Amino acid sequence: MADVSRLAQVRARLELPLARRASGLLEGRHRSVLKGHGQDFDDLHLYAPGEDVGDIDWKSSARAGIPVVRRFVRESNVNLVLVVDTGRNMGATAASGEPKADAVSFCCALVAYLARDRGDRVALVAADAGRIVQLPPRASTQDLELMLRTVEKQLSVDAPASDLNRALDRALNAFQRRSLMVVVTDEARPGPEHERLLRRLRVRHEVMVVAVADLSPVGVATVGTTAGPAAHRALGAVADVDGTLDLPPFLRGRVDVAEGAAQAVRARRESVVALLRTLQVEAVSVTGTDDVVPRFVELLGRAKRARR
């Protein structure tokens, strides 16, 4: 991304109804996460497009003849924690054809934007096998911009290997106050090796997972330059960022190979979904930057409904 305000980039791409809906759903998460806080009734106001229909007071709406929404006294200074996988796999290519780093950065910027709009604070834990970065909860625009630039600098195909357990362990031990934790990783994670820490984190905090999908290395043979799971674009060849994939060009685009790869991806996704369902953790998969906003709003909505 260009070296301009990351939060301004989010504002430019976030339509007002979606912004209202996301903010309302985030408000709802805080009321359920921090039990006894942010639930005191304040007043009623007319429903505006984008607000959560779950907050409509149907009895008052029937009396008034128009949709009326309950408004609550909001708990301020709530902590949101971005837990970001910065392994070299996150510097590969997303399903949209964009660098996965762009999708990760935009997802983090969206969370920061929504939090700043509410007056909440955002903390960061970014880690891989060789590095770990932790930033305390902050709410100012300057601090959030610094946080987002920090995330971007960590995302590269030259980074150390992924170690999501390291990030989860730091998040578990560094934050005692119950928080909303958004884990950003790739579609192959979390796996069984992350279950123990994720379960402990889920007991103490509200946890959501945003996974960035990989571009298939075999389903885009008509494109001059291709990349795939844990891969990046390089001279038209598939290059695995972990150095374990050697895919001859003639295999790209073959129907049988593409179907086999798609089945393997589906099986992997299903195993991740099954694990997270067991842990009662809501998750979504995004294909690129254009997918981040609607999928994140969907994630917040599903998480809120799951709490009712």
N, C-alpha and C positions, 0 to 999 in steps of 0.2 A: 504493500500500500504506500501511497505517497506520504511524504513527511508533513502531513497536516493534521488537524485535530481529528482524532479517532472518534470522539463523541459526536463531532459535527457530521462525520460520514454516516453514522448511525441515524442521526436526525434526518438527513437528506433521504434516506431509504425507508424510513419508518412512517407509514401512513398513520394519520391521527386516530382513526378507529382502532387500528391494531395497537397503537401505543396506549390508548385508554384501556383496551381489553387486557393487555399484558400487565399494566400497572394495577388494574383491579384484581387480576388473578394473583399477582405477587402480594398484594394486600391481603388477600384471602389466605395465602400460605403463612403469612406472619401471624394471623389470628389463630391459626391452628398450631403453628410451631410454638408460639409463646402463649401457652394456655393461661388465661386470666388477664392477658394484656391485649390491648387493641380490640376488645370486644364490647366495650361500653357503648351503648347506643347514643348517637348524637342527634341526628335529625333525618328527615326525608327530603329527597330532591328528585326532580324529574329525570327519567331515564334518558341517557345520551347514547347514541350509537357507539358500539365498541365496549360498553360496560358489561360486566358479567350478569347474564340473565338470572343467575342463581341468587343475586342480591336483591331481586325485585320483591317488594312487599305486595303480595297479591291481594290481600284484603284491602289495603290502602289504595291500591290501584283500582280495585273494583268500585270503591266509594268515589274516587276521583274521576274515574272514566278514562284515565290515561296511565301508562306505566310509571310507577314510582319506586325508587330505589332506596333501601335502607343505607344510611351512612353511619359509620362508627368512628369513635375517637381512635385515631391511629397511634400505634406504638412507634415512636421514632428511634433512630439510631440502632436499627436492627443490623446484625452482621450477615453479610453474604460472603462466602468464601469460594473463590475460584481455585479449583484443584486441577492443574493443567499438566498433562503428560507432554514432556518436551523431548522425548526420545526421537531418534533420527527418522522413525517411521512417520512422525508428524510433519516432516519436511518433504514427504512424498507428494503424489498427485491424487487429488480428490476425484470422485466419480464424475463431477462436472467438467473435469479437465483443468481446473484451476489448481494451484498449489494448495495442499491441505493447510498450510500455514495461514493462508488468507481466510479460510473458513474458521479456523481456530481463533484467529485474531478478531474476526468480526463477531463471533459468538461471545468472546470475552468483552468486547466493546459494547455489545447489546446489554449484557448483564450490568456493566458499569453505568451505562446510560440510564437504564430503568431505575437503578439504585440511587443515582444522583438525583433523578427527578423526584424521588420520594424522600430524599434527605437521609437515606441509609448509608451505611459504610460497607466498603468492599475490601476484603483481604485477599492475598494471593499466596498460593503454594504451587510452585512450578518445579518439577523434578524429573530427572532421568537417572541412568546408572552412574553418571559421573558428576552431576551437578544438582544443587538444590537451592532454590531462591524462595525466601519468605518475606512478604511485606505485610505490615500490620494493617488493621482496618482503617481506611481513610475515606473521606467523603468529598473533599474539595476537587474541583475540576483539574487543577494542576497535579494533584497526587494521583488521580485516576489516569490521567494521560501518561504520567510516568510509569504507572503499573502496566498499561497497555503496551508501551514501548518496550518495557522489560520482557514481556511475554514474546513479542515479535523477535527480539534479539536472540531468544533461546531456540527458535524454530529453524532448523537447518538440516540438510542431509548429512552434514559433517558432525552433527551432534552425537553424543554417546547413545548407546542403545536404550530402549525404553525400560523403565522400572517403575510401574505404577504403584507397586507396594510401598516404595520409598515415599511417594507423594502422599498416599493414604495414611501412612504411619505418622508423618509429620503433621498432617491436618488433624489427626486424632489427638495427638499429644500437645499441639500448640494452641488449640482453641477449646477452652472449657465452657464458655457460654454457648448455649444452644443456638445453632446458626443454620442457615440454609446453605448447603454446600453443593456447588455445581461442578461435577467432575467432567472434564473435557479430554477425551482420548480418541482412539480410532475404533473401527467397527469390530476388531478382533478382541477387544477388551470391554469390561473385565472378564477374566477367566477364572477357573477353579482355584488357581493359585492366589487370587485376590479375595476370595470369599471371606476368609477369617477377618481380615482387617475391615472389609466393607461391612460386614455384619456388625462389628463393634462400632464403626462410625455411624451406622444407621440407628443404633440404639441411642446414641447421644445427640445426633443431629438429624435434620431433614436432608436427604440426599437425592440428587437428580443426576442423571448421566446424559451427556450429549456426545454421541459418537460420530466421527467423520468417516464417511464411506470412501473406499479406495476405487480408483479407476481400474477396470479389468484390463489385464495385459493381453488378452486374446480376443476381445470382442470389438476392437476398433482398428482392424487391419487396413481400412481404407484411409485412415488418417496417417499423414506422413510421419508424425512423431507420436509415439505411444508410451504409455507408462502403466503401471499396475500396482497391485498391493505392495506396499512398502517399496515403491519404485519412484523414480523421477525421470524427467524427460532428458534424453541425451542422444543427439545425433540419430534420431529415428529408432534407436534400439531400446529394449526394455532393460533397465538397470535397477537391480534390487539394492535398496539402501543398506540392507544388512549383508549384502554380498553372497546370498545363497541361491539366487535365481539366475539361471542362464537359459533364456528362452529364444530359440532360433526364430528369425523373422518369418519363416514359412509356416509356423504354427499359428501366427496371428490371423484371426478371421475364419479359421476352420470351424464349421458348425459343431462338430462333435467335441472338439476341444473347448469351445466356448460354452457349450451346454454342461460339460463336466465341471468347468470352472464355476459356472453359475450355481450348480448344485452344491458344490463345496462351500461357496459363500453363503448360500441359504442355510446350510447345516450349521455353519459357524455362527451366523446371526441367531438362529433358533436356540443354540446352546447358551449364548449370552443372554437372550431374552428370558430363557427358563431360569437361569441363575438369578437374574435381577428380580423376576417375579417371586421367587422363593424368598428373597430378601425384602420384598415389598418396596423396591426402588423403581421409580418411574424413569423411563429412558426414551430417547428418540435418536434416529440416525439422520444426519444431514448429508446432502450430496455436494453442497457448495455454498457460497455466500448468499445466493438468491433463495436458498432453502432455509436459512437460519431463522429468520423472523417468524414465518408461519409455523415452522416445526417447534420453535421454542414456546410460542403461544399455545400450541397444542399440548406441549409437555406440561406447562403450568396448569392448563385446564384439566388434564387427566389427573395430575397430582392433587388438585383441589377436590375433584369429584371422588377420588379414592379415600379422602379423609371424611367425607360426609357420612 
